[in-house]
Amino acid sequence: MAKRMNTMVVERTEWLTPHMVRVYLGGPGFADYRSRNETDSYVKMVLPIPGVEYSEPFDLERIRREMPKESHPVVRTYTVRRVDAVLRQIAIDFVVHGESGVAAPWAARTTPGDIVRFLGPGGGYRPDAAAPWHLLAADESGLPALAAALEAMPATATVRAYIEVTGPDDEIELQAPADTCITWIHRGASSHEVDDDRAGDNSPLVAAVRGAEWLDGEPHVFIHGEAAAVMQNLRRYVLQERSVSGAHTSISGYWRRGRSEEQFRQWKASQRKGEIDAAAR
């Protein structure tokens, strides 16, 4: 069955930091939005290729069948940071580092009245109120979902959160339970431009989580960000070295250095196949 397509209108934008812009979407399409309970709720934005005209009614499957591949809209996945039922808006945060990528430059330039189409939402994680404590870790790409998770925690929750950003100017104010310790980690350059000695296996986020105090009891874990740091390092640390059960974890890469989202999806599929093959041996 085809995924649900929603159409909304840009109502306003707000720069949260020098490298993060929040885009508020609303309009009549909000009535068709089916909000989810998960704090990592996400949509797949369907972004047109500049200069290409698409006939109405907009039909992504028809476009893919009938138009040349270079004219196909680009699909990019973003977390829904907040849903406001009173203002009838959803908010999506975009990390912007120059003109790299597709969605971020669009978000930096979009203006009220622009039409936005997306598929979804989907989702898979919400913090367990009964967990003894919560371990959260992310880079900028996972920060919107991490922030939403903090806001959804019960007031009595114990939380340890680790967030990797470019520098002090990229820290944002977060709402969290009283027993929350938030550690901001500065890599010194954008995630796409930082040298290999501070990325992937050498990511400061990996070192911070591995070096942190491990509290008593099995935590509920949410770790999302660059795939090499998350999937090839912290996932192994949490599941194997700390023996946290898979049922109590949400650990996944949101992106991969040097790869587009299409290439990243192919990489993730190959990783999953490798894990399945290894488990079958």
C-alpha positions in Angstrom: 0.0 0.0 0.0 1.3 3.5 -0.9 2.6 5.6 1.9 0.4 8.5 2.9 1.3 11.9 1.3 0.6 15.1 3.2 0.9 18.6 2.0 1.5 21.6 4.3 2.6 25.2 4.0 5.6 26.9 5.5 4.3 29.4 8.1 7.5 30.7 9.5 11.1 29.8 10.3 13.3 30.3 13.3 17.1 30.1 13.6 17.8 28.3 16.9 21.6 28.4 16.5 24.0 29.4 13.7 23.6 25.9 12.3 20.1 24.9 13.1 16.8 26.3 11.7 13.3 25.3 12.7 10.6 25.3 10.0 7.0 25.5 11.1 4.5 23.8 8.8 0.7 24.2 8.9 -2.2 25.2 6.8 -5.2 23.0 5.8 -3.0 20.0 5.5 -2.6 19.9 9.3 -6.1 18.3 9.4 -4.7 15.3 7.6 -1.7 14.8 9.8 -1.8 11.7 12.0 0.3 12.5 15.0 2.2 9.6 16.7 3.1 8.9 20.3 6.8 8.2 19.6 9.3 10.9 20.4 11.4 10.0 17.4 8.4 10.5 15.0 9.7 11.3 11.5 8.5 12.3 8.1 10.1 11.7 4.7 10.1 15.1 3.0 9.6 15.1 -0.8 11.7 18.0 -2.2 11.3 19.1 -5.8 14.3 19.4 -8.1 14.8 23.2 -8.8 13.5 24.1 -12.3 11.4 20.9 -12.7 7.7 21.3 -13.0 5.4 18.6 -11.6 1.8 18.3 -12.8 -1.1 18.3 -10.3 -2.4 16.4 -8.6 1.1 15.6 -7.4 1.7 11.8 -7.6 5.2 10.6 -6.6 4.7 7.1 -7.9 3.6 8.4 -11.3 6.5 10.8 -11.4 8.9 8.0 -10.8 7.3 5.9 -13.5 7.0 8.6 -16.2 9.8 11.1 -15.7 13.5 10.6 -16.1 15.4 9.8 -12.9 17.2 13.1 -12.7 13.9 14.8 -12.5 12.6 12.8 -9.5 12.0 14.7 -6.3 14.5 14.0 -3.5 13.3 12.2 -0.4 14.9 13.1 2.9 14.0 11.9 6.4 13.6 14.4 9.3 12.3 14.2 12.9 9.1 16.0 13.8 10.4 18.1 16.7 7.0 19.2 18.0 3.3 19.0 17.1 1.1 22.0 18.3 -2.5 21.0 18.1 -3.6 24.6 19.2 -1.6 26.4 16.5 -2.1 23.5 14.1 1.5 23.3 13.3 4.4 20.8 13.2 8.0 21.9 13.7 11.0 20.3 12.0 14.6 21.2 12.8 17.3 21.2 10.1 21.1 21.2 10.6 22.6 23.7 8.1 26.3 23.7 7.2 26.7 25.9 4.1 25.2 24.6 0.8 25.9 20.9 1.4 23.0 18.5 1.0 19.5 19.1 -0.3 17.1 19.6 2.5 19.2 21.9 4.7 19.8 24.6 2.0 16.1 24.4 1.2 15.3 25.0 4.9 17.7 27.9 5.1 16.0 29.6 2.1 12.4 28.7 2.5 9.8 31.4 3.1 6.2 31.5 4.4 3.8 30.2 1.8 6.1 27.6 0.3 4.4 24.2 -0.3 5.9 21.2 1.5 5.0 17.5 0.8 6.0 14.6 2.9 5.3 10.9 3.6 4.5 9.7 7.1 4.9 10.1 9.9 6.6 7.0 11.2 8.3 6.3 14.6 9.7 3.7 16.9 10.8 5.0 20.3 9.4 6.6 23.3 11.1 6.6 26.7 9.9 3.9 29.1 8.6 5.6 32.3 9.5 2.5 34.3 13.2 2.4 33.3 15.7 2.8 36.2 17.5 5.4 34.2 17.9 6.6 30.6 21.0 6.9 28.5 20.6 9.4 25.5 23.3 10.2 23.0 23.2 12.0 19.7 24.8 14.4 17.3 22.9 17.3 15.8 20.9 15.0 13.5 19.6 13.1 16.5 19.2 16.2 18.8 15.5 17.0 17.8 14.5 13.4 18.8 16.6 13.5 21.9 15.1 16.9 22.9 11.5 15.5 22.4 12.4 12.4 24.5 13.6 14.6 27.4 10.3 16.6 27.3 8.4 13.3 27.4 10.2 11.9 30.5 8.4 11.7 33.8 9.4 14.3 36.3 11.1 11.6 38.4 13.2 10.1 35.6 17.0 9.8 35.9 18.7 10.8 32.7 22.2 11.0 31.4 22.4 12.7 28.0 25.5 13.3 25.7 25.2 15.6 22.7 27.9 16.3 20.2 27.7 19.6 18.3 30.2 21.9 16.5 30.8 24.3 19.3 29.3 26.3 22.2 27.1 28.4 19.9 25.3 25.2 18.8 24.0 24.3 22.3 20.3 24.9 22.8 18.1 25.1 25.9 16.5 21.8 26.8 13.6 21.0 29.0 14.4 17.9 31.2 13.6 16.2 34.5 15.4 17.5 37.6 17.7 14.5 37.8 19.2 15.0 34.3 22.8 15.5 33.5 23.4 16.9 30.0 27.0 16.8 28.6 27.6 18.9 25.6 30.6 17.8 23.5 32.3 20.1 21.0 34.0 18.6 18.0 35.4 21.9 16.7 34.1 21.7 13.2 30.9 20.7 11.3 30.2 17.0 11.2 30.8 17.0 7.5 34.1 18.9 7.6 35.8 17.5 10.8 38.9 15.5 10.3 38.9 11.7 10.6 40.7 12.0 14.0 37.4 13.4 15.4 34.8 11.4 13.5 33.6 7.8 13.2 35.6 5.6 15.5 37.3 8.7 16.9 34.1 10.7 17.5 34.1 12.6 20.7 30.6 11.3 21.3 31.9 7.7 21.4 34.6 8.6 23.9 32.2 10.5 26.1 29.6 7.7 26.3 32.2 5.0 26.8 33.9 7.0 29.5 30.8 7.9 31.4 29.6 6.5 34.7 27.3 3.6 34.3 24.4 3.7 36.8 22.7 0.8 38.5 20.0 -1.1 36.7 19.3 -1.6 33.0 18.8 1.7 31.2 16.5 2.5 28.4 18.9 3.7 25.7 18.4 6.1 22.7 21.5 6.7 20.6 21.2 8.1 17.1 23.6 10.0 14.9 26.4 9.4 12.4 26.4 5.7 11.5 30.1 4.9 12.0 30.1 6.3 15.5 26.7 4.9 16.5 26.4 1.6 14.7 30.0 0.5 14.6 30.9 1.7 18.1 28.2 2.7 20.6 25.8 0.0 19.5 28.4 -2.7 20.2 29.4 -1.1 23.5 25.8 -0.9 24.8 24.6 -4.3 23.6 27.7 -6.4 24.0 29.9 -4.8 26.6 27.1 -3.5 28.8 24.7 -6.3 28.0 21.6 -4.1 27.6 18.8 -6.1 25.9 17.8 -5.1 22.4 14.2 -4.5 23.7 15.5 -1.6 25.8 17.5 0.1 23.1 16.9 2.4 20.1 20.3 2.7 18.4 20.6 3.6 14.8 22.5 5.8 12.3 20.7 8.8 10.9 23.3 9.5 8.3 26.8 8.4 7.1 29.8 10.6 6.3 30.5 10.9 2.6 27.2 9.3 1.6 23.8 10.7 0.3 20.7 9.4 2.0 20.2 7.0 -0.9 23.7 5.6 -0.5 23.2 5.5 3.2 20.1 3.4 2.9 22.1 0.9 0.7 24.8 0.8 3.3 22.4 0.1 6.1 20.8 -2.7 4.1 24.2 -4.3 3.6 25.0 -3.9 7.3 21.7 -5.7 8.2 22.4 -8.5 5.8 25.9 -8.9 7.2 24.4 -9.2 10.7 21.8 -11.7 9.6 24.4 -13.8 7.8 26.7 -13.7 10.9 23.9 -14.8 13.2 23.1 -17.7 10.9 26.6 -19.2 11.0 
